Amino acid sequence: MTDRDKELVEQINSLRKQRNAVLLVHNYQRSEIHDIADFIGDSLELSQKAAATDADVIVFCGVHFMAETAAILCPDRTVLLPDVDAGCPMADMITADRLREKKEELPDAAVVCYVNSSADVKAESDICCTSANAVKVIDAIDDNEILFIPDQYLGHYVSTKTDKRIHLWPGYCPTHARIQPEDITRLKEKYPEARALVHPECRPEVIELADAVLSTSGMCRYAQESDANEIIVGTESGIIYRMQKENPDKTFIPISDKAVCPNMKKITLEKVLWSLKEMSPQVTVPEPIRIRAKQAVDWMLEIV
């Protein structure tokens, strides 16, 4: 850490005590942002942890829909997103208006919404899911016809685990879509003892070659519990910093140098400091939208 970074961290630590703030850091963030976190994890997990604290201010180092989720679950807190332009291309591939049109076309289908979506879209959905519990959610609800939004690849993965009829929205994560089957085969040849972990947002042909298909939190647990000494990491490469810190004796191999989300790298120490100083940018969700979106999240939490 540079002298400049140390100075920034000292100022951040002073301000977060002054503001009674909690710093939530997604697994894909920069390493220096990992190092200042109160909690590190996936988006919903982080929002739940924040809700259990007595913090007045939530600084979400992630992307916009994640800060919205924190605002949905913690309406009495101030939620800050240090870079307001840190968005999610997949979340932008669906809107509430387009979803309403699709619901008219498929009136008998229950809408299962991946949490990687806007509050407006969650509010138009029946139930939310995460990449870790999507299969459980589908199995738990009574409906046999499902409109799965917005990730077609996670939806396809779920469809291989259920007999229910799944309609897929044509959204995807550009970062995971850049991962190709040859990335796994090339690394398997180079590291024949390695286990390949991939995220279910990956293409079906990539998933077929994996040793395990896991959410980010699932990958972190696998790394700690597995006897594998070499692990190919098939998701955004920022997670490797956490995995390596937690498992210093193991080797983690990024699946591709293209598996980098530029939006996840927008937040810097300078932006976290500025956000705490200015108490901006704030992320809020209108109360009617928040209530409906929370119902979709709460139903998920009740049944899985």
C-alpha positions in Angstrom: 0.0 0.0 0.0 1.4 3.4 -1.0 1.8 6.3 1.5 -1.1 8.0 -0.4 -3.3 5.0 0.1 -2.5 4.8 3.8 -3.4 8.4 4.2 -6.7 7.9 2.4 -7.5 4.8 4.5 -6.8 6.8 7.7 -9.2 9.5 6.6 -11.9 7.0 5.6 -11.6 5.2 8.9 -12.0 8.5 10.8 -15.0 9.5 8.8 -16.8 6.2 9.0 -16.6 6.4 12.8 -17.9 9.9 12.7 -20.8 9.0 10.4 -21.4 5.6 12.0 -21.0 4.0 8.6 -20.6 0.4 7.5 -18.6 -0.4 4.4 -20.0 -3.2 2.3 -17.6 -4.5 -0.4 -18.6 -6.9 -3.2 -16.3 -9.8 -4.0 -15.4 -8.3 -7.4 -14.1 -5.0 -6.1 -10.5 -3.8 -6.2 -8.1 -5.3 -3.7 -7.5 -2.0 -1.8 -11.3 -1.7 -1.4 -11.4 -5.3 0.0 -8.9 -4.2 2.6 -11.2 -1.5 4.1 -14.3 -3.6 4.2 -16.5 -4.2 7.2 -18.1 -7.0 5.2 -17.2 -8.7 2.0 -19.6 -10.9 0.0 -22.3 -11.1 -2.6 -24.9 -8.4 -3.0 -27.9 -9.8 -1.0 -25.7 -11.2 1.7 -24.1 -7.8 2.2 -27.4 -6.0 2.4 -28.7 -8.5 5.0 -25.5 -8.0 7.1 -25.9 -4.2 6.9 -29.6 -4.6 8.1 -28.3 -6.4 11.2 -26.0 -3.6 12.2 -26.8 -0.3 14.0 -25.0 1.7 11.3 -26.7 5.0 10.2 -24.9 5.0 6.8 -24.3 2.2 4.4 -21.4 2.7 1.9 -22.0 0.0 -0.8 -18.9 -0.6 -2.9 -20.5 -2.5 -5.7 -22.9 -1.5 -8.5 -26.2 0.4 -8.5 -28.7 -2.5 -8.2 -26.8 -3.6 -5.1 -27.1 -0.2 -3.4 -30.8 -0.3 -4.3 -31.1 -3.7 -2.6 -29.6 -2.2 0.5 -32.1 0.7 0.3 -34.9 -1.8 -0.1 -33.9 -3.8 3.1 -32.7 -0.8 5.1 -35.1 2.1 4.4 -34.2 4.0 7.6 -30.5 4.2 6.6 -28.6 6.5 4.2 -27.2 4.4 1.4 -24.2 5.7 -0.5 -22.7 4.4 -3.8 -19.3 6.0 -4.2 -19.5 6.1 -8.0 -23.1 6.7 -9.3 -22.0 5.5 -12.8 -21.2 2.0 -11.5 -24.0 0.2 -13.2 -24.8 -3.4 -14.4 -25.2 -4.0 -18.1 -27.3 -7.1 -17.4 -29.7 -5.2 -15.1 -30.1 -2.6 -17.8 -31.2 -5.3 -20.3 -34.7 -5.3 -18.8 -37.0 -2.5 -17.7 -40.3 -2.6 -15.7 -42.2 -1.5 -18.8 -40.8 -4.3 -21.0 -41.4 -6.8 -18.2 -45.1 -5.7 -17.9 -45.5 -6.3 -21.7 -44.0 -9.8 -21.3 -46.2 -10.6 -18.4 -49.2 -9.9 -20.6 -47.9 -12.4 -23.2 -47.4 -15.0 -20.4 -50.2 -14.5 -17.9 -49.8 -17.9 -16.4 -46.1 -17.6 -15.7 -44.7 -16.7 -12.3 -41.9 -14.1 -12.6 -38.7 -15.2 -10.9 -36.3 -12.3 -10.8 -32.6 -12.7 -10.3 -31.5 -10.1 -7.7 -29.1 -8.6 -10.2 -31.9 -6.3 -11.4 -33.3 -2.9 -10.6 -35.8 -2.1 -7.8 -38.4 -1.3 -10.5 -38.0 -4.7 -12.0 -38.1 -6.5 -8.7 -41.3 -4.7 -7.9 -42.9 -6.2 -11.0 -41.8 -9.7 -10.1 -43.4 -12.4 -7.9 -40.2 -13.6 -6.2 -36.5 -13.0 -6.3 -33.6 -15.5 -6.3 -29.9 -15.5 -6.1 -27.4 -17.5 -8.1 -27.0 -19.7 -5.1 -30.7 -20.5 -4.5 -32.3 -20.1 -7.9 -33.0 -23.9 -8.2 -34.4 -24.0 -4.7 -36.7 -21.1 -5.4 -38.1 -22.6 -8.6 -38.7 -25.9 -6.8 -40.3 -24.3 -3.8 -43.0 -22.3 -5.6 -46.2 -24.0 -6.9 -46.2 -22.6 -10.4 -45.1 -24.9 -13.2 -44.6 -22.1 -15.7 -41.8 -19.6 -15.0 -40.6 -16.4 -16.6 -37.0 -16.2 -15.5 -35.4 -12.7 -15.7 -33.0 -11.2 -16.7 -30.1 -13.7 -17.0 -30.7 -16.3 -19.8 -27.6 -18.3 -18.8 -28.5 -18.6 -15.1 -32.1 -19.4 -16.3 -30.8 -22.1 -18.6 -28.8 -23.6 -15.9 -31.9 -23.7 -13.7 -33.9 -25.3 -16.5 -31.5 -28.2 -16.5 -32.4 -28.9 -12.8 -36.2 -28.8 -13.0 -39.1 -30.2 -15.1 -40.9 -26.9 -14.9 -41.3 -24.8 -18.1 -38.9 -21.9 -18.1 -39.2 -18.9 -20.3 -35.8 -17.1 -20.6 -35.3 -13.4 -20.9 -32.5 -12.6 -23.3 -30.2 -10.9 -20.8 -26.7 -11.8 -19.8 -23.6 -10.6 -18.0 -21.0 -9.5 -20.5 -18.1 -10.4 -18.2 -19.2 -14.0 -17.7 -20.2 -14.2 -21.4 -16.6 -13.5 -22.4 -15.5 -16.7 -20.7 -15.2 -19.5 -23.4 -15.0 -23.3 -23.2 -11.4 -23.2 -24.5 -10.4 -21.2 -21.5 -11.2 -24.2 -19.3 -9.7 -26.8 -21.6 -6.5 -24.8 -22.0 -6.0 -24.3 -18.3 -7.0 -27.9 -17.5 -4.1 -29.0 -19.8 -1.7 -26.7 -18.1 -3.0 -27.6 -14.5 -4.2 -31.2 -14.8 -4.9 -31.4 -11.0 -6.9 -28.2 -10.8 -10.6 -28.0 -10.2 -12.6 -25.6 -12.4 -15.2 -23.6 -10.6 -17.6 -21.5 -12.8 -20.4 -19.1 -12.0 -23.9 -20.1 -13.3 -24.0 -16.8 -15.3 -21.5 -18.5 -17.7 -22.5 -19.9 -21.0 -24.0 -23.5 -21.0 -21.0 -24.9 -22.9 -18.7 -23.5 -20.2 -20.8 -24.9 -17.4 -20.6 -28.4 -19.0 -16.8 -28.4 -18.5 -16.8 -27.3 -14.9 -16.1 -29.4 -11.9 -18.5 -27.2 -9.9 -21.1 -24.5 -10.6 -21.2 -22.0 -7.8 -22.1 -18.5 -6.7 -19.3 -16.3 -5.5 -20.0 -17.1 -1.9 -20.1 -20.8 -2.9 -16.7 -20.5 -4.5 -15.2 -19.0 -1.4 -16.6 -21.8 0.7 -15.4 -24.4 -1.8 -11.9 -23.0 -1.7 -11.8 -23.3 2.1 -13.4 -26.8 2.3 -12.0 -28.6 -0.7 -8.8 -30.6 -0.7 -7.9 -29.1 -4.1 -4.6 -27.2 -4.1 -5.2 -25.6 -7.5 -8.5 -23.9 -8.4 -9.5 -22.4 -11.7 -11.8 -19.5 -10.9 -14.5 -19.0 -13.6 -15.9 -15.7 -12.5 -14.9 -12.0 -12.3 -11.2 -12.0 -11.3 -11.6 -9.6 -8.4 -12.7 -12.5 -6.2 -9.3 -14.1 -6.3 -7.8 -11.5 -3.9 -10.3 -12.7 -1.2 -9.8 -16.3 -2.0 -6.0 -16.0 -1.8 -6.1 -14.1 1.5 -8.4 -16.8 3.0 -6.4 -19.7 1.5 -2.7 -18.6 1.3 -1.4 -22.1 0.7 -3.6 -22.7 -2.4 -3.2 -21.5 -6.0 -6.0 -19.7 -7.7 -5.9 -19.3 -11.5 -8.1 -16.7 -13.3 -10.0 -18.4 -16.1 -9.5 -15.5 -18.5 -7.9 -12.1 -18.5 -11.1 -10.9 -20.1 -13.2 -11.8 -17.0 -13.0 -8.3 -15.6 -16.1 -6.1 -14.9 -15.2 -2.5 -15.6 -18.1 -1.2 -13.5 -16.9 -3.1 -10.5 -13.5 -1.4 -10.8 -14.9 2.1 -10.8 -14.9 2.6 -7.1 -11.6 3.8 -5.6 -10.3 4.8 -2.2 -10.6 8.5 -3.3 -14.3 8.0 -4.2 -15.1 6.2 -1.0 -13.6 9.1 1.0 -15.4 11.7 -1.1 -18.6 9.9 -0.7 -18.3 9.9 3.1 -17.3 13.5 3.1 -20.1 14.7 1.0 -22.7 12.1 2.0 -23.3 11.6 -1.7 -24.2 10.0 -4.1 -27.2 8.7 -2.2 -29.3 5.8 -3.6 -33.0 5.8 -2.7 -36.0 3.8 -3.8 -39.5 5.3 -3.9 -41.6 3.8 -1.1 -44.3 2.2 -3.3 -41.6 0.5 -5.4 -39.6 -0.4 -2.3 -42.5 -2.1 -0.6 -43.3 -4.2 -3.7 -39.7 -5.1 -4.3 -39.2 -6.1 -0.7 -42.2 -8.5 -1.0 -40.4 -10.3 -3.8 -37.2 -10.5 -1.7 -39.0 -11.5 1.5 -40.9 -14.3 -0.2 -37.5 -15.7 -1.3 -36.1 -15.5 2.2 -39.1 -17.2 3.6 -38.9 -20.3 1.4 -35.2 -21.0 1.0 
